[in-house]
């Protein structure tokens, strides 16, 4: 029996009797990060990184949460579990599982570039590596964060000089904090959609020190919004909520913006290929750094990435999961929605 | 070139026509004249000469990237555009090495000049350019090299921008830039000069186009103000006779004189200085034949005896745009029609027919006539205001197409493939099947008719319910039922089902139906019997 089995509830470690990011309720779930496709409701107990806990509480309600720091091992039935920075978002972690000398690592979502917020990705040696591959094709390679930040800032300044409001579309957890950091350097005040505002409030209470955002409400005047920057989640794009920003230009921040067609069908004015996932080169370097004898690929271009690894001397197989649909679930999550 | 790449990016990103218009206007204001000429050419569908084909370009790119061929294929099917795929997989250019070495016109002229150069020279040239460009410039460069350039801006928008920039009416501009000119040898002044336009015997007029009539016909007012004709499904064309020469143009502004040798006889008999607007239709001497008959000869470079016998054509004349050497388009339709009838009757040649004017006393009679469209082989009615001038392009109000409802059939989705352009990385190209006993038989492909949201839902279904993968094609669990609409049906031995549909598209997603509720191959055969003649 392999140390981690791929079941219809998720990745299961039988000797330790726990799951990693299960998509159905289980007894004990080790959570890589707080995005809704990885952290699901209904399990009896959870283990997560200390910094993930406030977000999980907000999303999944009050549950028994065990928390650990990175590189702080805990044991279940003699199985050693430890979390290691994945660089994807605040608190995001790879899960290292060790039993009788064998080591498996489940990556969760990760990016190899240090964004200054999520913690720097740590390569972890292992026998078996389960990797995401959302952007597992060589058409995806990211510009360094500083350059993308500069693009975003130039776009904002350009909008300001044309009397336009800059509406930046970014996920509430992860992307929004990066975009906020970039925008704050050129915009004195930053407005936010309710979902983003709630996320920022929660992070503030958890001790984070991000630039302040002002919540957009019915009382927010045209005069206040003039030439401003607004951060909104994807669910707000194209809704009547956007109508108050006149005139505005919309910028979408996502790795998918790398490809013209994707960008064009989103009907936005600007696209910034800013991603919280590793690009092709990042995935390859991460896989190599683990030294793993066997690599399982999940969510994304898993069959192409797996075949490429096999052809390049790394034994690999693809695994079907229910990850990678955070876009849809985020739209449905009621606590993120604002009434208007 | 950077400036043009920026323009293309801007046009691709923009969703508002006014934005596009402004971007083009701004470009015209600052660009070199030689570059403007090329921009006019490219955005009016004049393809630059192809220096190498796309496959060759991909081979050279792969030599640089060392990617396995299957992985490049995978990338291509995800991106949906070969030029862009190449631009994305090439090794990144370091910022310090980027230059803006050459202008748009330099590149396009070089592509033309190097057409016959040895392959090694072409390759060296292209590799050198890639090495100093960023991904967005490479995309534009690759697009230009491979000769295809559709980037989501209509000719109309370009013409309007140019009209604003040089302060001439858009219709005048549309006419001056029409027809036969070579961007490599024509200057910006020449394109826009009246004398230059007059010196070109072959120059066609911009076609007048109609919008679909959605409202009740009675909303158009007095029935006596309108002329009605059958709407024919062939190739819209212009026949020009000037200075004893005859030219035939398609609506796509392609000179197709040689493809329709039947019309050569008109060179003798047509009066001098006339331009006719009409439909190129396959015609057996009594009735127009289905469009599929015409399809057997339009792709061919040389039209042989077989095509001439099996798919003979006539020209069904709609309108008279030039008369006695004078631009006749400002005259009212009633007068143009009268002169047209005189000409066609005098010429009295079997390849030149009049598109007949239908007689009716009130809208109900025309509604009734329209119902009989399929029986005469037409798609519906055209309504034209009798006192209207001949407009340039599409304009609301004077011309309406009033098509009959399409034929429809319920079918199940069985194969899916990722789309192109703005459907990149989404499963949007589908193959459909009808029932044949307890088996399914594929009979049509369709790519359009769903909303973005529906496409996203189907894409999601395909990803979760694919059975097998054949290259870019996924076989899908036969579960989703769609009502397909199409304009016509013809027998075909190229398709397993034995039928070929004209312009199939998804009319609606029948979420209320299950796969067992779809139509059968016998239903299709019955339709073929009724409508396929």
Interface residues (C-beta under 8 A of the other chain):
Chain A: X137 X138 X139 X140 X141 X256 X258 X259 X260 X261 X262 X263 X264 X265 X267 X268 X269 X270 X271 X301 X303 X304 X307 X308 X311
Chain B: X12 X13 X14 X15 X65 X67 X68 X70 X71 X74 X75 X78 X79 X80 X81 X84 X85 X88 X89 X92 X139 X152 X419 X420 X421 X422 X423 X424 X425 X426 X452 X469
